[in-house]
Amino acid sequence: MPGNDSSAPKRKRPLGLKARAAKKSNNMADSTASTSEVKDFDEANTATIMLRGDEGDEIDELEGIFDSAIEAINSEDERALTLLRGTIHESDRILRLYDSDGKTPEARFYYIYGTALFNFSEILEAEEEESTMYLELALHRLTQARDQMGDEPFAWRVYLMLAKAGLELAAESNAEVDRVEMALQVLDRALQTLEKQQNNEPPTEETPSVRIEALAAADMVLSLADSQRLPETSSVRLVQWGEASARKQHTNQADSESSLVIARALWLRASALVVDDEEDEVKEKELYTKLLTEAQSLLEKDGKEKPSSDALLLLGEVQLNLGNVQQDEDRQEELYKQAVATFRQVQSRGELPDQFAQFIDDFENQSDSDEDSN
């Protein structure tokens, strides 16, 4: 069977599910200023931002540049790096002005500055040493925001960005679990602060959802665990946190968003049991099968009429890997057929990775060969 051939994809890690922490929107209130022109686009060291609108507070104008940068990140606009650079340069200029007057900027300024530095480090194609420098500076500015923010509406976002920067620095230094645990505690604080804020204030259309933010945080944490940039103990802790956070939000069996995050955590737990990818050797095979079976059940109960490609890719991988460890050939063939059908749904959208297209070809060629031999 194709699943027992070394050419078949037997991946330990799910494809297509890499969360991009930098793509999570960090917008605050709309600014009165807006970006109308960006000059020196190709210049590596400068970004001249021309603003229109009423003359106002410099930090309001800075927020206008920052919001434009976040919008560019979310839409994968190539101007994002230039706009972030402009935000950082303008922040530096404003800070020098405040320093010369013996004044301290408000917490909002440090939040913008720190978040811009973090996102800049995420999308800048730089050496690790340079990226770490930006991350450390981001952590410093965000800490300044935390120390003077009080009960500002964006306080939870400051904690969120502190956690993101802490986790990323932990990954870059291959940190042990204690440092990861500290960042996760800050992430818990972010969600608790948001929940408390919502309990104390009537919600509006712009009020962030605790559920959505908690699932986004869980997905981000699982992505870091999946990146294999941390020691095993740290990755295990990240998966534990991500699964627990997602299960807390999973109040409806047909909830596709929380189901996908939980299934991904189960997949990562199962992947940690794989000893040899090529030979399908796993330790605690019963637990491995149990984890993947639960993941399969969650993904198959997706309440959406049209599941996302991410969910389908993970479901296909779960079906494929369950098939790989089956002793019963009929059950194995059934699971491979399910995987083929699932992957074909993604293929029809033009989003199927090559190795899974190859699996489909190998399986169908083997099936044709078996029929001919009979």
Secondary structure, DSSP 4 states (H G I P E B T S, - for coil): -GGGSTTS---SS-SS----GGGS----SPPS-EEEEEE-TT-SS--EEEEESS---HHHHHHHHHHHHHHHHHTT-TTHHHHHHHHHHHHHHHHHHHHHTT----HHHHHHHHHHHHHHHHH----HHHHHHHHHHHHHHHHHHHHH-TT-TTHHHHHHHHHHHHHHHHHHTT--HHHHHHHHHHHHHHHHHHHHHHHHS---TTSPPHHHHHHHHHHHHHHHHHTT-S-HHHHHHHHHHHHHHHHHH---TT-HHHHHHHHHHHHHHHHTTEEETTTTEESSHHHHHHHHHHHHHHHHT---SS--HHHHHHHHHHHHHHHHT-SSHHHHHHHHHHHHHHHHHHHTTT---HHHHHHHHHHHHHHHHHHHH-
